[in-house]
Amino acid sequence: MAYFSVIISLYNKETHIKSTIESVLAQTFQDFEIIVVNDGSTDGSEAVVNSISDHRIKYFKQDNKGASAARNAAISKASGQYLALLDADDLWQESYLETISQLIKSHPDHQVFAAAVNIETSNGVIRSVYSIKDIRDKDIYIVDYFESSYINTVLTSSSTVVHQSVFDKIGTYDTSLKSGQDTDLWIRIGLHYKVVFINDVLATYRYEKKSLSNRTKRADKPKFDNYIKFESGNPGLKKFIDLNRFSMAVLSKLENDQDSFRRFEKEIDYNNLNKKQQFLLKQPTSVIRCFHFFKKRMQHLGIHLSAFK
């Protein structure tokens, strides 16, 4: 039985999957297995995986059912005590698993662990920023998921490791959701567990224009209805979800989807938004589109603007 089971859902990533797997094989901590579930890829992904010779790679394939179903299939096949999530196009620093193993040993009463990430965009690499008070590089924090994730999430699908018992308690990915499956899982984790987080960049999220996270469609917007019953008793959760509602409301305005905008906006407590966010929600679609265009132009110049800071 391996110490870590690395969980990879694969769909049409033939240009990335080799380097992703190689970043796992290069780890300084070598007690792991790699569970790859090919979710009906139509490109050469299968051939790439099969070209890598290592007995720790366990490869499975299924008809296309979506990333959540593929991740759940991989989780069901894992034998490791700890499950390390990794997207099929992202990368780990070679010390990632070793660092996580040290966190596990030094925090034996915790079950959820995470590290900081770099975000590789079309205009360069930026470091993810978190809402942790007085945060310092390389330091370790035990955090409330919601309060630490107001700017960017401290849990991602390539920088999160959980004890196998976590999925027994909260369940796995919700395959009924069309979008926001990751956020749904993080919320369920956050309702039950603290996160042991190290502010050390040990994973890289690689930007791809065609990825799901960059092409949310009007019909795919998450609704957050499952958590309303918990919001009144958890101010951190309420603010976290309101910030997500803000993002969806702005996206709705960009798409001139007024019904969705009203649905998200009516649930928001404006006290949970900063001045920039409150201002943006009150602007007409034309102004929102101008700001969006300006933000994109600034990104091309290496200047990254955000309403969350």
C-alpha positions in Angstrom: 0.0 0.0 0.0 1.4 3.4 -1.0 1.5 6.3 1.4 0.1 8.7 -1.3 -2.3 8.0 -4.1 -2.0 10.6 -6.8 -5.5 11.2 -8.3 -5.4 12.3 -12.0 -8.5 12.7 -14.2 -7.4 12.8 -17.9 -9.3 14.2 -20.9 -7.5 15.3 -24.1 -4.3 16.5 -22.5 -1.8 14.7 -24.7 0.4 17.9 -24.8 0.6 18.1 -21.0 0.1 14.8 -19.3 3.7 13.5 -19.8 5.2 16.5 -18.0 2.5 16.3 -15.3 3.3 12.6 -14.6 7.0 13.3 -14.8 6.7 16.0 -12.1 5.2 13.3 -9.9 7.9 10.7 -10.7 10.6 13.3 -9.9 9.4 13.8 -6.3 12.0 13.5 -3.6 9.4 11.5 -1.6 8.8 8.3 -3.6 6.2 6.3 -1.7 3.2 6.8 -4.0 1.0 5.4 -6.7 -0.4 7.3 -9.6 -4.1 6.6 -10.5 -4.9 7.9 -14.0 -8.5 7.6 -15.2 -8.8 8.5 -18.9 -12.3 10.0 -19.3 -12.9 9.1 -22.9 -10.1 11.1 -24.5 -10.2 11.5 -28.2 -6.6 12.6 -28.7 -3.4 10.8 -28.1 -3.5 11.0 -24.3 -3.7 7.2 -23.8 -0.6 6.6 -25.9 1.4 9.2 -24.0 0.5 7.6 -20.6 1.3 4.1 -21.9 4.7 5.3 -23.1 5.8 6.1 -19.5 7.2 3.0 -17.9 6.7 2.9 -14.1 5.0 0.2 -12.1 3.4 2.9 -9.8 1.3 4.2 -12.7 -2.2 2.5 -12.7 -4.1 3.4 -15.8 -7.8 3.0 -16.3 -10.2 4.3 -19.0 -13.9 4.8 -19.2 -16.4 6.4 -21.5 -16.6 10.2 -21.2 -18.6 11.0 -18.1 -17.0 14.2 -16.9 -14.1 15.2 -14.7 -16.0 14.6 -11.5 -16.9 11.0 -12.4 -13.3 10.3 -13.5 -11.9 11.7 -10.2 -14.4 9.6 -8.3 -13.4 6.5 -10.2 -9.7 7.2 -9.4 -10.5 7.8 -5.7 -12.4 4.5 -5.6 -9.3 2.7 -6.9 -6.8 4.4 -4.6 -5.0 2.3 -1.9 -3.0 5.1 -0.3 -3.6 6.5 3.1 -3.5 10.0 1.7 -5.0 11.1 -1.6 -3.2 13.9 -3.5 -5.2 15.6 -6.2 -3.5 16.7 -9.4 -5.0 18.0 -12.7 -3.7 16.4 -15.9 -2.0 19.6 -17.1 -0.5 20.9 -13.9 2.9 20.5 -12.3 4.4 19.8 -8.9 7.7 21.0 -7.5 9.9 18.1 -6.7 9.6 18.7 -3.0 5.8 18.8 -2.9 5.0 15.3 -1.5 7.9 15.5 0.9 6.7 18.8 2.3 3.2 17.5 2.6 4.5 14.3 4.4 6.3 16.6 6.9 3.1 18.6 7.5 1.2 15.3 8.1 3.8 14.2 10.7 3.9 17.5 12.4 0.1 17.8 12.5 -1.2 14.3 13.3 -4.7 15.5 14.3 -5.5 17.0 10.9 -6.6 15.5 7.7 -6.5 18.2 5.0 -3.3 19.7 3.7 -2.4 22.3 1.0 0.3 24.4 -0.5 0.5 27.7 -2.3 0.3 27.7 -6.1 1.6 29.7 -9.0 -0.9 30.5 -11.8 0.5 30.3 -15.3 -1.5 32.7 -17.5 -1.2 33.6 -21.1 0.8 36.7 -20.0 3.2 35.2 -17.5 3.2 33.5 -14.1 1.6 35.1 -11.0 1.6 33.9 -7.4 -1.8 33.2 -5.9 -2.7 35.5 -3.0 -4.7 34.4 0.1 -6.7 36.2 2.8 -4.6 34.9 5.7 -3.7 37.7 8.2 0.0 38.6 8.3 0.9 35.8 5.9 4.6 35.2 5.4 6.5 33.1 2.9 7.2 29.5 3.9 5.2 29.7 7.1 2.6 27.1 8.1 -1.0 28.0 9.1 -3.9 26.1 10.4 -6.8 28.0 8.7 -10.5 28.1 8.3 -11.1 27.3 4.6 -13.6 30.1 4.0 -11.8 32.9 5.9 -8.5 32.1 4.2 -10.0 31.9 0.6 -11.7 35.3 0.1 -9.1 36.3 -2.5 -8.0 32.9 -3.9 -8.9 29.4 -2.7 -6.3 27.7 -0.5 -7.5 24.4 -1.8 -7.1 23.6 -5.5 -7.4 20.4 -7.6 -3.6 20.3 -7.8 -2.4 21.4 -4.4 -4.7 19.5 -2.0 -4.0 16.3 -0.1 -6.6 14.7 2.2 -6.7 11.6 4.4 -8.9 8.9 2.8 -11.3 9.3 5.7 -12.3 12.7 4.5 -14.1 11.3 1.5 -15.8 8.8 3.7 -17.2 11.6 5.8 -18.1 14.3 3.2 -18.6 12.2 0.1 -16.7 12.6 -3.2 -17.3 14.9 -6.2 -21.0 15.7 -6.9 -21.5 14.5 -10.5 -24.9 16.1 -10.7 -23.3 19.6 -10.8 -22.6 21.0 -14.3 -20.0 23.5 -12.9 -18.4 24.4 -9.6 -17.7 20.8 -8.6 -14.4 21.8 -7.1 -15.8 24.6 -5.1 -18.6 22.4 -3.9 -16.1 19.9 -2.6 -14.0 22.6 -0.9 -17.1 23.9 0.9 -18.0 20.5 2.2 -14.4 20.1 3.4 -14.5 23.5 5.0 -17.6 22.8 6.9 -15.9 19.9 8.7 -12.1 20.4 8.6 -9.4 23.0 9.2 -6.7 23.2 6.5 -3.0 22.9 7.3 -1.6 25.3 4.7 2.0 26.1 3.9 2.7 29.3 2.1 5.3 27.8 -0.2 4.7 27.6 -3.9 4.9 23.9 -4.7 2.4 23.5 -7.6 1.8 25.3 -10.8 -1.6 25.7 -12.4 -1.2 25.9 -16.2 -3.5 28.2 -18.1 -5.4 26.9 -21.1 -8.0 29.0 -22.9 -10.2 26.0 -23.6 -10.2 24.7 -20.0 -13.6 24.6 -18.2 -12.5 27.2 -15.7 -12.0 29.7 -18.5 -15.2 29.2 -20.5 -18.1 29.2 -18.0 -21.4 29.3 -20.0 -24.6 30.9 -19.0 -26.4 27.6 -18.3 -23.4 26.3 -16.3 -23.3 28.9 -13.6 -23.3 27.4 -10.1 -26.2 28.3 -7.8 -24.8 27.7 -4.3 -28.3 26.7 -3.1 -27.1 23.7 -1.2 -25.3 25.9 1.3 -27.9 28.5 2.2 -29.0 26.6 5.3 -25.5 26.8 6.7 -24.8 30.4 5.9 -26.7 32.0 8.8 -24.6 30.1 11.4 -21.3 30.5 9.6 -20.3 34.1 8.7 -17.1 32.9 7.0 -19.0 30.6 4.7 -21.6 33.4 4.0 -18.9 35.8 3.0 -17.1 33.2 0.9 -20.2 32.3 -1.0 -21.2 36.0 -1.4 -17.8 36.6 -3.1 -18.5 33.7 -5.4 -22.0 35.1 -6.1 -20.3 38.5 -6.9 -18.1 36.8 -9.5 -21.1 35.1 -11.0 -23.1 38.3 -11.0 -20.4 40.2 -12.8 -20.1 37.3 -15.3 -23.9 37.5 -15.8 -23.7 41.2 -16.6 -20.9 40.6 -19.1 -23.2 38.1 -20.8 -26.2 40.4 -20.5 -27.9 37.6 -18.6 -30.1 39.7 -16.4 -32.1 36.8 -14.9 -28.9 35.2 -13.6 -27.6 38.5 -12.4 -30.7 39.2 -10.3 -30.6 35.6 -8.9 -27.1 36.0 -7.6 -27.3 39.6 -6.6 -30.4 39.2 -4.4 -28.6 36.7 -2.2 -25.6 38.9 -1.5 -25.1 40.8 1.7 -23.3 43.9 0.5 -21.4 44.2 3.8 -19.4 41.2 2.6 -18.1 43.1 -0.4 -15.4 45.7 -0.6 -16.0 49.1 -2.1 -14.8 48.1 -5.6 -17.1 45.1 -5.7 -20.1 47.1 -4.5 -19.3 49.7 -7.2 -19.1 47.1 -10.0 -22.4 45.5 -9.1 -24.2 48.8 -9.6 -22.7 49.5 -13.0 -24.6 48.8 -16.3 -23.4 46.1 -18.7 -21.6 48.6 -20.9 -19.4 49.8 -18.1 -18.6 46.3 -16.9 -17.5 45.4 -20.4 -15.3 48.4 -20.5 -13.6 47.5 -17.2 -13.2 43.9 -18.4 -11.5 45.0 -21.6 -9.2 47.4 -19.6 -8.3 44.5 -17.2 -7.4 42.3 -20.2 -5.2 45.0 -21.7 -3.4 45.5 -18.4 -2.7 41.8 -18.2 -1.0 42.0 -21.5 1.3 44.5 -19.9 2.0 42.3 -17.0 -0.3 44.3 -14.6 -2.9 42.1 -12.9 -5.9 43.9 -11.6 -8.4 42.4 -9.2 -11.6 43.4 -7.5 -10.7 41.1 -4.6 -7.7 43.1 -3.4 
